[in-house]
Amino acid sequence: MSTLWTPYGEEPVPPAGSGSPPQSGDTGGGAGGGPPDDQSPEDIDPEQMREMLTRLAETPVEAIVTQFAVELQEIAVLHLGLSAERRQSLTQAAIALDAMGALVDALGDRLGPNEDPLRQAVAALRLGFVEVSSEIDQAGGTDPAP
């Protein structure tokens, strides 16, 4: 399971399609600091909700976007490593890499001190993608990625 960095610590991120995203802060509840498993979102204490929203509002957006970019990097690396075994993983790696590149290219210097490391990571991933694609082509496979 992945985690999301927040100023208040790492928060678990549930798998895709498993429901709502995790909530920041410790509410004494289930995974992600959200309500306990037997508590619906309507049962959340309004004070707890205000506290969670305050923490989220106090978190610089560039820090949140940077974390998303790092998660996309991790997903791309994972799928590049699996692409020799699962051809569709190369396509999945391309999606993650393109998404990360789009974030970094579109936001540029608004990412602050994280811009250069993220640009370097995108460049390294693009190089890795080309290398893995070439290896698959040399092995007689076809490149499923556009």
C-alpha positions, 0 to 999 in steps of 0.5 A: 500500500502506498502512502501520502506525505503530509506535514503530519506524517505518512498517510496510507493510500487505499488501492484505486476503487476502494472508496474515498481518499484518506483524510489527513490527521488522526481522528482515531479512526480507520486507515488514512485517519478517517472515520472508523470502519463502522462510521459513515462520513455523515457521522464524522464530528464537525470539529474533526472535519474542520481540523482536517480541512484546516490541516489540508488548507495549511499544507502548501499545494506545491508540496501536495503536487510534488508528492503526487509526482513522486507517486507517479514516479514510483508507479512508472518505475514499478511498471518498467520493472514488470514490463519484461514479464507483462507487456501491458506494464510498459503502457502503464509505465508510459501513462504514469511517466506522461502524467508526471511529465505533464505536471512538472512541465505545466507547473515548472518553477511554481514547484519551487525547490522541487522543480529541478529534482522532479525534472531530473527524475522525469528525464531519467524515467524517459531514458529508462523507458527508452532502454526498456522499450529497446530491450523488449524490441530486441527480444522480439516483442512489440512495443505496446506503448504509443 
